[in-house]
Amino acid sequence: MSNLDVKPSASVCGGREDVSAAPVRELLTGRITPLGESTRVRRLLPNLGRRMIGAWCFVDHYGPDDIAREPGMQVPPHPHTGLQTVSWLHDGEVLHRDSLGSKQTVRPRELGLMTSGRGISHSEESPRDHGRYLHGAQLWVALPDAHRNTEPAFEHHAELPEVTAHGLHATVILGELDGAVSPGTVHTPLVGADLTLAEGTAARLPLQPDFEYAALAMSGRVDVDGVAVTPGSLLYLGAGRRDLSLLADSSASLMLLGGEPFAEKLVMFWNFVGRTGEDIAQAREDWHTGNRFGEVHGYDGDRLLAPELPPTPLKPRGRER
């Protein structure tokens, strides 16, 4: 799970001063970004309009892509610091390898959760004998300062709790939803859930008023609080809600992301999350010198090189425009 932009921008995000306590409806569109040899993703976070939703700080949506005659996802070994990566699939398979020695195939509706802590490296690839379609989301969760230098870890959870109602089926990926708690390790109050709605479903989903939320369309069209959300878009909902209305004229699926507004200011650059520009520069140096991040074994190819740092000092840009 990587930002493969060869000229990534550095941004400072986090802080609660720009988070409205009242519900809002901000429809954000993603930008198309290459990921590996043949995969294109829609990058929803960070976005020019918004950079975080709770501790969620990075969201890519990809597919459904027909990869029957393509290599599919091929992301060479690369480093991470200060975050957790979340792999979530609707179709296809992704083989995860990391510098801890983990080797795990992640399948649809299974949670692949990697905690980078002080530093880890990993690769992701479609297996050589892969299915026809690839469709999913890749997300990052920022680690709070108390945990950002923790020991790295990888978790795979094939069974996740579910919440059901008439026409609605929810899988709790991380955190808690309506009393159902994911086994995935979290370090801040948050929620991530995958929602499937049958044709004609009208439902109200319980929320926590002190969380800010967003809805990411995966397939089909869902009216979320009266706003049509389609694949390639993310609806930011703000905070102060106790429930959320959903209406699906046809079968559809979406992801619900939320959490307490993240109080700490972060610096994000490439695949690193730190607190200062010096944090980022040190992580980049450690990756190039072979320190801290370990080695990924078994990937057929070279590892990624970190891009050059921007020539100007990092400037806070806040959570909104």
C-alpha positions, 0 to 999 in steps of 0.5 A: 500500500503505497503512494507511488507519486514520484513528485508527492506534495508534503502537507501538514494535517490534523488538528481540531480547529477546522472541524465543524461540530455541526453536520455538513455535506461536502462531496469530494472527487478523487484524482486518478493516480497510478499504482504499480504497473497496471492499476489506477486508483482514485485518490480521495484523501488527502484531498484539496478540500479535506485531508483527514477524517478522524485518524483516517489520513489516506484513502484510495479506491480502485476498480473494478478492473479487468486484470485477466490479461494484466499483472494486476497490482504490483507494488514493490517493497517500500517503507512506512512510518507512523501509520497503519495500513488497511487493505480491503477488497471486494474482488480479487486477491492481494499477496502481502509480504513484509520485513517481519517475514509475513506472507499473507494473501488477503481476500474479499471482506478480509482485513489486512492490517499493518501497523508500521510504528517506528518503521516497516517495509512491505510489498503488495502484488496480485498473485501470479494466478489471479482472478479476472477482477480487482476491486477494493480500497487501500487506507491509512490510519495515522498513529497518535504520538504515544504509539507512532514509535511502537513495534511494527506488526501485521494482522490478518482477520478473515472473520469480522463482526457484522451488523444487519437490518432490513436490506442492509448488511455491514461488516465492521472493519475497524473500531465499533459500529452499533455494538459490533467491535472489530478484532483489528488493533486501533489506537484512536477512537474510530470506525471503518465499515463496509455497507451493502444495500439491497435494491430499494433499501431505506435505512438509518445507521446509528452514529456517534455524535462526537465522531466526524464521518465520511461515506465512500461509494464502492459500487452503485449509487447511494443517497447519503443524507439526501446526497447522491454518492457514486464510485469515485466520490467521497461525501464528508459528513462532519460531526454532530450526527446521531444517525445517518439516512441511506437510500439505495434505488438499486443494489450498492455498496459503500464504506463508512469512515469516521472517528474522533477528530485527530488533535495532533498536527501531522506531516505527511510525505510519500509513505511517511507520517511524522510530526516535523520535516526532520522526521520525514528527512530522517525516515527517507535517509534511513530507507536509502541507507538500509536502516530501520525498515528491514528487508522484504524477501520473495518479491521479484523486483527492486524496491522503490526509491524515495522521491526527493524532498521538496526544496522549500520548508513544509508549511501547515495547510490545515484540514480544509482549503 
